[in-house]
């Protein structure tokens, strides 16, 4: 979503990183202004005495309303105060002016400070009731509309925006964890390759040079040296393959770390560890890591669970993964990303079973066959080592 102007670096738009929510919320809260000219036009007919200030108020409101989302947050109380003052003033000539006060209560919910929002709503409620009682002579139900709509709309919006803030922070945390994990893995591979190949390549260079010198003077000795070079090179190749295999099979372990961060940040306890000694082929582990990620995302977004777990069982022929939660259950067989998970498991020749009774949690059981020759050697050992 490209904007014709530059939002403040600490604005709500930048904080939430959710252009769809910003657009939906901004348009939803501004849509009511179409009623501003229609209601007085039907009640008392056209007159410049109410139409001119109404038209001017719309322009001012749009400016303030946009700055609620794209302006610096420390100025939010001033934007809200401007909306409320304009609404109370317009209320004298246009009965729909109280809509600005309701919108001001909702806009104030963009603040992360609940006490500030509560004090602001209380003040706007007192001002609205005083205005309706003393000057506007509005009926009691209008005052109740202002109070109930402002409080309920603002409260729900306050909690929803705070949840979006937590989700944005969580996404940043997950990105940072993955970045650090990638960096640590690169450093580990760099150290391993240096340790593995530094001495070996030096030895290969020395023996190759010696074999070249002995090629004419002592051919049998030269052949012996070249045989030694071949043996060292093959051993180094096996060690490099083992190191690369260790790098490739870190996906599921990283997803478990990310799952723990996501769920525990949402108040869901998580149980699960990547067992030592399990080494899966990259072609198997990559799809399964995506299945685990999708399942954990579903728990975070939809399950309303307080506990979740992941368990692994494997032998030479099969690999099983079980993901459980104690949430609301009722997971549809083809909803919430299940179809994508099923396709990934099916591409590996495996099966996905779902046990999700309503109000009794959800359990996913993934069973994937492993060809005996496809199972990688344990980390740190070259292929063929015991």
C-alpha positions in Angstrom: 0.0 0.0 0.0 1.8 3.2 -1.2 0.8 6.5 0.4 0.9 9.9 -1.3 2.6 11.2 1.9 5.1 10.1 4.4 3.7 8.7 7.7 5.4 9.5 10.9 8.0 6.9 11.8 6.2 6.1 15.1 2.7 6.4 13.8 0.0 3.8 14.2 0.4 2.8 10.6 4.1 2.0 11.0 3.6 0.3 14.4 0.9 -2.1 13.3 2.3 -2.9 9.8 -1.2 -3.8 8.8 -2.4 -1.6 5.9 -5.6 -3.6 5.4 -6.7 -2.9 9.0 -5.7 0.7 8.8 -7.7 1.2 5.5 -10.7 -0.7 6.9 -10.8 1.1 10.2 -10.2 4.5 8.7 -12.9 4.1 6.1 -15.3 2.5 8.6 -15.0 5.3 11.1 -15.4 8.0 8.4 -18.3 6.4 6.5 -20.9 7.9 8.9 -20.2 11.5 7.7 -22.5 10.9 4.7 -25.3 11.2 7.3 -24.2 14.7 8.3 -26.1 16.6 5.5 -28.9 14.0 5.0 -30.5 14.2 8.5 -30.8 18.0 8.8 -31.8 18.2 5.2 -34.7 15.9 5.9 -35.6 17.6 9.2 -35.4 21.3 8.4 -34.5 21.6 4.7 -31.4 23.3 3.2 -30.0 26.3 4.9 -26.5 27.8 4.7 -26.6 28.3 8.5 -26.1 24.5 9.0 -24.7 23.4 5.6 -21.6 25.7 5.6 -20.3 24.7 9.1 -21.1 21.1 8.3 -19.0 21.2 5.1 -16.1 22.9 6.8 -16.3 20.3 9.7 -15.9 17.5 7.2 -12.7 18.9 5.8 -11.3 19.4 9.3 -12.4 16.0 10.4 -10.7 14.2 7.5 -7.4 16.0 8.3 -7.6 15.0 12.0 -8.8 11.5 11.2 -5.9 10.7 8.9 -3.4 12.0 11.4 -4.8 9.6 14.0 -3.3 6.8 11.9 -0.4 8.5 10.2 0.6 11.2 12.6 2.9 11.1 15.6 1.2 9.3 18.5 2.1 12.0 21.1 -0.3 14.3 19.3 -3.2 11.9 19.4 -4.9 13.7 22.3 -4.9 16.9 20.4 -6.4 15.3 17.3 -9.1 13.7 19.5 -9.8 17.0 21.3 -10.2 18.8 17.9 -12.8 16.2 16.8 -14.7 16.5 20.1 -14.7 20.3 20.2 -15.8 20.4 16.6 -18.6 17.9 17.2 -19.9 19.7 20.3 -19.9 23.0 18.4 -21.6 21.6 15.3 -24.2 19.9 17.5 -25.7 23.4 18.0 -26.8 23.6 14.3 -26.7 20.0 13.1 -28.1 17.1 15.2 -25.6 14.7 13.7 -22.7 16.6 15.2 -22.6 14.3 18.1 -21.2 11.7 15.7 -17.8 13.5 15.9 -17.8 12.9 19.7 -18.4 9.2 19.2 -15.6 9.0 16.6 -13.3 10.9 19.0 -13.9 8.2 21.7 -13.0 5.5 19.1 -10.0 7.4 17.8 -8.6 7.8 21.3 -8.5 4.0 21.6 -5.4 4.1 19.3 -3.4 5.0 22.4 -1.6 2.1 24.2 -2.4 3.8 27.6 -5.7 2.5 28.9 -6.0 5.1 31.7 -5.6 7.9 29.2 -8.4 6.4 27.0 -10.6 5.9 30.1 -10.1 9.5 31.3 -10.7 10.9 27.8 -13.9 8.9 27.4 -15.2 10.0 30.8 -14.5 13.7 30.0 -16.2 13.5 26.6 -19.2 11.7 28.2 -19.6 14.5 30.8 -19.2 17.2 28.2 -21.7 15.5 25.9 -24.3 15.0 28.6 -23.9 18.6 29.8 -24.2 19.9 26.3 -27.3 17.8 25.6 -28.9 18.7 28.9 -28.2 22.5 28.9 -27.9 23.8 25.3 -29.1 21.3 22.8 -32.2 20.1 24.7 -31.6 16.6 23.2 -33.6 13.6 24.5 -32.2 11.1 26.9 -31.7 8.4 24.3 -29.3 10.6 22.4 -27.1 10.9 25.4 -27.3 7.2 26.0 -26.3 6.6 22.3 -23.2 8.8 22.8 -22.2 7.1 26.0 -22.8 3.5 24.9 -21.5 3.8 21.4 -18.4 5.7 22.4 -17.5 3.4 25.3 -18.2 0.1 23.6 -16.8 1.0 20.3 -13.7 2.5 21.8 -13.1 -0.4 24.2 -13.3 -3.0 21.6 -11.1 -1.0 19.3 -8.6 -0.4 22.1 -8.2 -4.2 22.7 -8.1 -5.0 19.0 -5.3 -2.5 18.3 -3.3 -3.7 21.3 -3.6 -7.3 20.0 -2.3 -6.0 16.6 0.6 -4.3 18.3 1.5 -7.6 20.1 1.2 -9.5 16.8 3.5 -6.9 15.1 6.1 -7.2 17.9 5.8 -11.0 17.8 6.5 -11.0 14.0 9.6 -8.8 14.6 10.7 -11.2 17.3 10.3 -14.2 15.0 12.2 -12.4 12.2 15.0 -11.5 14.6 15.2 -15.1 16.0 15.4 -16.5 12.4 18.0 -14.0 11.5 20.1 -14.8 14.5 19.7 -18.5 14.0 20.7 -18.1 10.3 23.7 -16.1 11.3 24.8 -18.6 14.0 24.4 -21.4 11.6 26.6 -19.6 9.0 29.2 -19.0 11.6 29.1 -22.6 12.7 29.5 -23.9 9.1 32.3 -21.4 8.6 34.1 -22.7 11.6 33.5 -26.3 10.7 34.7 -25.9 7.2 37.8 -24.0 8.4 38.6 -26.7 11.0 37.8 -29.5 8.5 39.6 -28.2 5.4 42.3 -26.0 6.7 44.7 -28.7 7.8 43.5 -31.2 5.1 44.1 -28.9 2.2 47.5 -28.0 3.6 48.4 -31.7 3.8 47.1 -32.3 0.2 49.2 -29.4 -1.1 52.4 -30.7 0.6 51.9 -34.3 -0.5 51.0 -33.2 -4.1 54.2 -31.2 -4.3 56.2 -34.1 -2.9 54.7 -36.5 -5.4 55.5 -34.1 -8.3 59.2 -34.0 -7.2 59.3 -37.8 -6.9 57.5 -38.5 -10.1 60.8 -39.0 -12.1 63.2 -40.0 -9.3 61.1 -42.5 -7.4 57.8 -43.3 -9.2 56.6 -45.9 -6.7 57.0 -43.5 -3.9 55.2 -40.8 -5.9 52.3 -43.2 -6.5 52.2 -43.9 -2.8 52.0 -40.2 -2.0 49.2 -39.6 -4.5 47.3 -42.6 -3.0 47.6 -40.8 0.3 46.3 -37.6 -1.3 43.3 -39.4 -2.6 42.5 -41.0 0.8 42.8 -37.6 2.6 40.6 -35.9 -0.1 37.9 -38.5 0.2 37.9 -38.3 4.0 37.6 -34.5 3.7 34.7 -34.8 1.3 32.8 -37.1 3.7 33.4 -34.6 6.5 32.1 -31.7 4.4 29.0 -33.7 3.4 28.3 -34.3 7.1 28.6 -30.6 7.9 26.3 -29.6 5.1 23.8 -32.3 6.2 23.8 -30.8 9.7 23.0 -27.4 8.2 20.1 -28.6 6.1 18.3 -30.4 8.9 18.0 -27.4 11.2 14.6 -26.4 9.9 12.3 -28.3 12.3 14.4 -27.3 15.2 14.2 -23.7 14.3 10.4 -24.0 13.8 10.1 -25.4 17.3 11.9 -22.3 18.7 9.7 -20.0 16.7 6.6 -21.9 17.9 7.6 -21.5 21.5 8.1 -17.8 21.0 4.8 -17.3 19.3 2.6 -19.3 21.6 4.2 -18.3 24.9 3.9 -14.6 23.9 0.2 -15.3 23.5 -0.1 -16.9 26.9 -0.1 -20.5 25.6 2.3 -22.9 27.3 4.2 -25.0 24.8 5.9 -28.4 25.3 8.2 -29.9 22.7 11.8 -30.4 21.9 13.7 -31.6 18.8 15.1 -35.0 19.8 18.9 -35.5 19.6 20.1 -37.8 16.9 17.2 -37.4 14.5 18.4 -36.5 11.0 15.9 -36.2 8.2 16.6 -35.7 4.5 16.1 -32.0 3.5 13.4 -33.0 1.0 11.4 -34.4 3.9 12.2 -31.9 6.6 11.4 -28.7 4.7 7.7 -29.6 4.0 7.2 -30.9 7.5 8.6 -27.6 9.0 6.0 -25.7 7.0 3.3 -28.1 8.3 4.4 -27.4 11.8 4.5 -23.6 11.2 0.9 -23.7 9.8 -0.4 -25.8 12.7 1.1 -23.5 15.3 -0.2 -20.4 13.5 -3.7 -22.0 13.6 -3.4 -22.6 17.3 -2.3 -19.0 17.8 -5.1 -17.4 15.8 -8.1 -19.7 16.2 -7.8 -22.3 18.9 -8.2 -20.1 22.0 -5.9 -22.7 23.8 -3.9 -22.4 27.0 -1.5 -25.3 26.2 0.0 -26.9 23.1 2.6 -29.6 22.4 4.5 -31.3 19.6 6.0 -34.8 19.8 8.1 -36.8 17.4 8.5 -40.5 16.9 10.9 -42.0 14.3 12.6 -45.1 13.3 14.4 -46.2 10.1 11.2 -46.5 8.1 8.8 -43.9 9.4 8.7 -40.4 10.9 5.6 -39.3 13.0 4.8 -35.8 14.3 1.9 -35.1 16.6 0.7 -31.5 17.3 -1.9 -31.0 20.0 -3.7 -28.2 21.8 -6.5 -27.9 24.4 -8.4 -25.2 22.6 -12.0 -25.0 21.2 -11.6 -27.8 18.6 -13.9 -28.0 15.7 -11.1 -27.7 13.1 -12.6 -28.2 9.6 -11.0 -30.8 7.4 -10.5 -28.3 4.6 -10.2 -25.0 6.5 -7.6 -22.9 8.3 -4.7 -24.1 6.1 -5.5 -27.8 6.6 -5.7 -28.4 2.8 -2.2 -27.0 2.3 -0.8 -29.1 5.2 -2.5 -32.2 3.8 -1.0 -31.6 0.3 2.5 -31.2 1.7 2.2 -34.5 3.7 0.7 -36.3 0.7 3.6 -35.2 -1.5 5.8 -37.1 0.8 3.7 -40.2 0.6 2.4 -39.7 4.1 -0.9 -39.2 5.8 -2.5 -36.5 8.0 -5.2 -37.4 10.6 -7.2 -34.8 12.4 -9.0 -35.3 15.8 -10.8 -32.1 16.7 -14.0 -32.5 18.7 -15.6 -29.3 19.7 -14.5 -27.8 23.0 -12.0 -30.6 23.4 -8.9 -29.4 21.6 -7.3 -30.5 18.3 -4.7 -33.2 17.6 -2.9 -33.5 14.2 -1.0 -36.8 13.5 1.4 -36.7 10.6 2.9 -40.0 9.5 5.6 -40.0 6.7 7.4 -43.1 5.4 11.2 -42.9 5.1 13.2 -44.9 2.7 16.0 -46.6 4.6 18.7 -45.3 2.3 17.3 -41.7 2.5 17.8 -41.3 6.2 20.8 -39.0 6.8 23.7 -40.0 9.1 23.7 -38.5 12.6 25.2 -35.0 12.9 28.9 -34.8 13.1 29.6 -38.2 11.4 30.6 -38.7 7.8 28.6 -40.9 5.6 29.3 -44.6 6.3 30.8 -44.0 9.7 29.6 -46.1 12.6 
